[in-house]
Amino acid sequence: MTTEVRVPTLGESVTEATVATWFKKPGDAVAVDEMLCELETDKVTVEVPSPVAGTLGDIIAAEGDTVGVDALLATIAEGGAAAASAPAAAPAAAAAPAASAGGASVDVMVPTLGESVTEATVSTWFKKVGDTVAQDEMLCELETDKVSVEVPAPAAGVLAEIVAPEGSTVDATAKLAVIASGAGAAVAAAPAAAPAAAAPAGGKDVENAPSANKLMAEKGIAAANVQGSGRDGRIMKEDVLKAALAPAAAPAPAAAPRAPVAADDAAREERVKMTRLRQTIAKRLKDAQNSAAILTTYNEVDMTAAMELRSQYKDLFEKKHGVRLGFMSFFTKACCHALKEIPEVNAEIDGTDIVYKNYVHMGIAAGTPQGLVVPVIRDADKMSFAEIEKAIAEKGRRARDGKLSMAEMQGGTFTISNGGVYGSLMSSPILNPPQSGILGMHKIQDRPMVINGEIKIRPMMYLALSYDHRIVDGKGAVTFLVRVKEAMEDPRRLLMDL
């Protein structure tokens, strides 16, 4: 039986595409949903998955061809001779004798990593070759640039082969290991672990899209100066266009060599490779400083009224809602009200457009042992105090346990960061791109204040709003912070929507 592979729907107003890259050649075995080729339109890059398992037959549209919607790209011959797992199983040939000893082998694949995440690093193996594993028992942990992902065993058996050792980089469709369910399966698997050390670092030696190569040649742009967004870092046409439109940046100064260290000091040092999460945090924060015009404005808030209200109702609140009443819900509510009045603080820049958000997805920065993460509370502007507190508690717990999913950290429109829990008295938070505003909370400290001509001791907190001055003017930023201050100093304003 032959199945046709056709051009999928390309999107509104898009009628044709260019075949950029074929990942398979005629005669190759393919699995269901395995990527066959990549199409390039004037707006996006589209990957075409295999609709069935089988063997790739004729390629009708070659690389560089222009095709319309629903055009025939290739054919796939279905049948038992074309087992979709054949290519993936080749490296695991050493485990075959184990399977024949009375059990089957099961591949352990990289789980879904989340939107826009194409690769991960194998950080830790909890099991070694020859170990017995139970179904759903954790085998290893993967680290992406956003979260850590635990990989459970898909079946019970013996870990026969580790294909991707610790430290190796794997793509979203890679095989990590093989589990044999038959007795004695680990014996034949042990030698197979050796060549796994040579697993490719993943996705660096790839062919760029033909149209991208042509455009780079026309514009005189070196591939090293273009950030690829395609599969495995492949450079696509739109990547070259972005690089061509980007302002010429001054060449980055070469990193100064580390100063010589005395031998006795060197013996007491420890060098640890940065985790992918930490590398991404560093890159995103530096990118924010380089791309946005970040400015910070400050104010202070008298926390007396909020503290009295919290003290009066915290026991009743916890008894009814099953969660403690904290100050984060007050500040979240206050920010949501202020964002309605100053919408540009809740907006983002997209090229030469400003995108205003008629909703608030509130990012709550949380420190974890692995680094800073920002889980997002969606539609926080529609939530009650109790709903906000429950969401913050649940997201915080999942963040500390490393259980946050990719979706839970995407789509934020504004961020609150509470450095006060660590004792910070004042700071200038850095934007979380592409957001245009972030509120910094700080330590509550008793200070002498002049109230109606008299010196009183009041619990005061400094507030800091960092904002993107490209779309938020000083007046808007100051007004936003004043509205937050007014709401916190008279929480009744929140109830009256003032």
N, C-alpha and C positions, 0 to 999 in steps of 0.2 A: 504494500500500500504506500502511495506517495502523498505527502502533505506539502502544500504550497506555503512558502513564507512570503508574506506581503508587507508593504509599507504600512505601519500603523497610523492612526490619526495623529497629525502633527501639531494640531492646535488651531485656534481660531485665526482665520485669514492666512494661514500658511498652506500653500498648495503644492510645494515641491521641496525636495531635499537632495543633498549630495551624499553619495556613499563614501564615507570617510575611511573606514577601516574594516576589514574582515578579520575576525578573530579565529575563524576556522577555515579550512580548505576542503575541497571535495574529497570524500572518502573518510573524513574525520567522524568519529562517533560523538554524538551530542546528547546531553541530558535535557529533560524538560526544564524550561526557563533558563537554560544556559545561554549566555550572550553570544549571538552569532556575528553581529556587525554593529557598526555605529553610523548613524546618519547625522548629517549636519545641515541645519536650516539657517536662515538669516537671524534667528532668534535664540535657538536652543540646540543642544546636542541630544539625540534620541538613540537609546540603545534598543536593539531588536532582539528579544529572547526567542529561543526555540519553542514552538508551540507543542512539540512532541519529542519523544526520545527516538533516536534512530541514527542513521548515517547521512551526513550532508551529501546531497547529490550534486546537481548542476548549480553553479552560481550564475544567475541571469544578469544581475547588475554588478558590474565590477567596480573596484575602487575608483572614485573620480566621476562615475556616472551620475547624471541628474535624473531623479525619478519622481513621479507624482504620487499622490495619496492612493493607496491600494495597489500600487504597481507590484509586479512579481519580482521578488529579490532572489529566491533560490527555491530548491525543492529538497525535501528530506524523505529518505526511504525508511519506513518503519519495518521492524522485524527483529526476531530473536538474535540474529547474527550481529545486529548493531547495538549491543548492550551499551546503554548510555554511560555506564560507569567504567567502561573499559579503560579510557585514558587515565582516569583518576586512580584506577586500581593498579596501573603498571608499576609505580614505585613500590607498591606493597607486595610485590611478587614473592618476597621472601616469607610472607605470612601465609601463603597458599597452603603449604603442607599442614599447617595447624588447622585450617578450615577443613581439610579433607580428613582430619582425624576425628571427625564426628561433630563439628560445629560450623557455624557460619561466621563470616567476618562482617563487621559493621563499621562504616567510616564515621569518624567524628569530624564534623564540618564546622567552620566558623558560623556562629549564629548571626541573626540579623543585627547589624551594628547601629542602624538608625539612618535617618535621612541625611544625605550628603557625606556620610562617613564611608570611605572606601577601603580603609586598611586599619590594621591594629598590630600591636606588638605583643608577643607572648611573654608575659611578665613572670609567671610562676606555674610550674607543674606540681600539683599536689600528689600525683602518682608517678611511679616509674615503671618502665617496661617489665612485665612479669607480674605486676600487682593485680590482685583480684578487685573488681569494681562492681558496685551495685548500680542498678538503674537509677538515674537522676543524681548519683553521687558526683560531687564536683571534681572534675579532672584537672582543669587548669584555669588560669585567669588571664584575660586579654586586657590590654590597656589601649584605649584610643585617645585622641587628643581632647576628649571631653569626659569620658567616664570609664570605669572599669567594668568588664563584663565577665561573669563566671560562666564556664562551659560545663554543663552536666553530661553524664554518660547517657547516650541514647538507649543503651541496652546493658544488661548484666553480662559479665564475662571476665576475660583477662585482657589487660592492656598489652596488645601484641606489638605495637609499633608507635613511636612518636615521630611524626613526620616533620613537625615544626618545633624545634627545641626552644628553650628560653632565650629571649633576646632577638629571635627572628621576627621579621615583619611579614604579615600575611594579608592577602586581600580578602574581600568580603565573601569570596566563593571558594576559599582554600580549604584543603583537608588538613586537619591537625593531627589525627592519630587514627589507629585501627584497633577495634576491640574484637577479640575472638571469643566466641562462646563455647568452643569445644575444649575438652580436657587437654592439657599439655600445650595449649596454643602459644604460651609465652616462650617456649624453647626455641622455636624457629624465628620468633620475632626479635630476639635480642640482637643478632647481627644486623638486622635491618635498621637499627637505631643509629648506627655509625654514619651512614651516608646522609642521614637527616641533618647533620651538622652543616652540610653544605647547602642547605635550603637557601634559595635565593632571598636576598634582602627585600625583594618584592617591588615590582613595578617600576624600575628605573631604566632598564634597557628596553624601551618601547618605541614603536614607530609613530611619529606624529601624523596628524591628518594631512593628506596631500595638499588640501587647500591652504592649510596653515603654513606648510613649507613654502608654497608658492608666494603667499603674502609676505612671509618673513624675508624671502629673497628680494621681493619688489621694494620693500620698505627698508631693507638693510638692517633688520633687527636680528640679533643673535638669539638662538634658542635659550641660552643660559639666562637671558633677561626676560623670559616669558614664563609666567606661572601657569602650568597646565591644569585644566579643570576636567579633562576627560578621564577615561578609565586608566588606572595605574599612572596617573600624572601625564597622560598624553596631551600634547598641545593641540588645541582646536582653533578654528578660524577666529572665533570671538575672543579667545585669549590674546591673539596677536593684535586684534583691533583695540582691545583694552590697553595693551602695552604701548601701542602707537599713540593713543590718546592721552596716556599718562604723562604728566609733566616730567621733563628730564630731571632726574635726581642727581645730586652730586655724588660722586663715587664714595662709597662707604670707606672710611679709613680702615686700614688693615689693623686687626686686633694686635695690640702691643704684646710682645712675648712676655710671659710670666717671669718676674724677677727671680734670679737664682735663689734657691733655698738651701740653707745649711743642711748637711747630711743628717745631723741629729734631729733637726726639725722635720725633715722630710720623712724620717722613719716614724714620726708620731702623727703624720697627716693621713687622712683617708679620702680617697677620690671616689666619688659616686656619680654615675651617669644620671643626668636629669631625666625624670620620667617624662613620658609624652605629654601628660597633663601639665606638668610644670613648664615644659618647653612651650606649649600652646598658650599658657597664661602669660608667659614672658613676651611671646610674639604679639598676642592680641593687645596687651597693654601698651607695648611700644608702638604698634600700628595705630592705636587710638591717639597717642600723642602726636604721631607724625601726620595723621590725616585730618583730625578735628582741631578746631580752634578752641581749646579747652580753657575756660575761665572759671574761677570759683568765687562765689559770694557767700558771706557769713552773716549769721544772726544768732541770737540766743533766745531761749525760751524758758519761762518760769514754769516748772513742772508741778507747782503746788496743787493746782486744781485737778490735774490728771491723776496725781498720786492720791489725793483725797478720794476721788471718785473710785479709783481702783481699790483702795483700802476698804471703802464702804461696801463694795459689791463683789469682791473677789471670791469670798466663800460661797455666796449664793450662786455666783456665776459658775464656779467649778462644780457645785452640786447639781445644777440644772443641766449644764452642757458637757460635763465630763472632761473639761480642759481648763487649764489655768488662764487667768486674764493677765496678759502682759501689756507692755507699752507698744509693741510692734503693731498690734491691731489699731491702736490710736493713731500712730503715724501713718499707717497704710490708708486708713480712712481719710486722714487730713490731706495726704498727698492726692488721693483720688478726687477730693473736692477741689483742690488747687489746680489740678490738671485740667479740669473742666473749664476753669476760668482762663488758664494760660495754656491752650492746646499745643503750642509750638514746643513746649517742654516734653510733650508726649509724642512728638513727631520724629521723622527721620528723613535724611536726604537720600534721594535716589537719582543719581546723575544730576540733572538740572531741575528736578522736581522735588517738592516737599510733600511727603506723604503724611497726612494727618490721621491719627487713629481715633476712631470714635468708640474706643473701648480701652480698658486698662488691664494689661497683663503685667502684674507686678513681680519683678525679680527681687528675691530676698537673698542677699549674699550670705554665704555660710562657709565658715572655715572647717575643713576636714583634715585628717591626717595626711591625705593625699594632695591637698592644696585647696585653693578657693574655688567654690562652685556657686552657681547662681540659679537655683530652682525657681520656676516661674509659677505664680498663682494666677490662673487665667480668670478673666472677668472679675477681678478683685473689686471693681467699682460697684458690682451688683451684690456683693456679699455682706452678711451681717458681721458683727464683731466676733461672734462665736464661730462662724464659718471660716473667717480669716485665721483665728487662733488655731483651729483644728488643722487647717491646711498648712500653716507654718510649722506646727509641731510634727505633722506627718512628713512633710518635705525635709525638715531638719533631721529627723531620725533616719530617713532613707539616705540622705546625703552622708551622714556619719558612717552608715553601714556600707556605703558604696553601691547602693541599690538603685540609684536614680537612673531612669531611662533617658535616652537622647531627647525624646519629645518633651520631657519635663523641664528641660533646660533651654528650650528654643522658643522664640517668638515674644520675648519680653519687650515691653515698650518703655519701661522706666524701672529704675533699681533703687533699693534702699540698702545701705550698708551700715551696720551697727558696730563701729569700732569701740564703742563704750564698754562692751562686755569684756574687752581685754584691758580696759583702763585708759584708753586714748582720750585725751582732753580736747584735742583739735587736730583735724587733718584735712587734706584736699583730695577727695576721692577721684579716681580716674574713670572716665566714661566706659561703659560696657557697649562697644559698637554693635549695631548701628544706632543705638539709642542716643538721645540728645540731652539727657539729664540723669543725674544720680544724686540722691540725698545721703549725706553722711551724718549719722547720729553719733553722739559721744557720751562720755561719762557724766552722770548727774553728780554735781558737786555743790555743797553748801557755800554760798558766797554772800557777802554783805551787799544789799541792794537798797536804793533809796525809793521808798514807797510812800507816796503822799507826804513828802518832806521828812520822812523818818527812815532811819537805817534799820532794815530788817534782814534777817538771815533767811535766804530762800534757796531751794534746790534748783540750781540752774544747769542748763545743758546748752553747749554750743552746737549750732547746726551749720552744715556746709552744703551748698548746692553747687556742684560742678556741672557746667552746661556747655553745649556747642555754640559758640558765639556766631557761627555762620548763619544760624537760623533763629537763635534766641538772643534778643537784645537785652541789655542790662536792665532796662525797666521791667521787662517780663520776668527775668530771673529774680530780681529783688521782690517784685510783687508776689511771685509764687512762694518765696520763703516767708514773706510776711503773712500770707494766708495760712501757711502751715503753723506758724507761730501763734496766730490768733485762734486757730482751732484747738491747739494744744493748751493754750492758757484759759480757754473757755470751751470745754468739750461739748457743752450744750449746743454750740453752733453746728456740730456734726449732726445732732439729732434734728435740728431745724433746717438743715441743708443751707446754711448761711456761709 
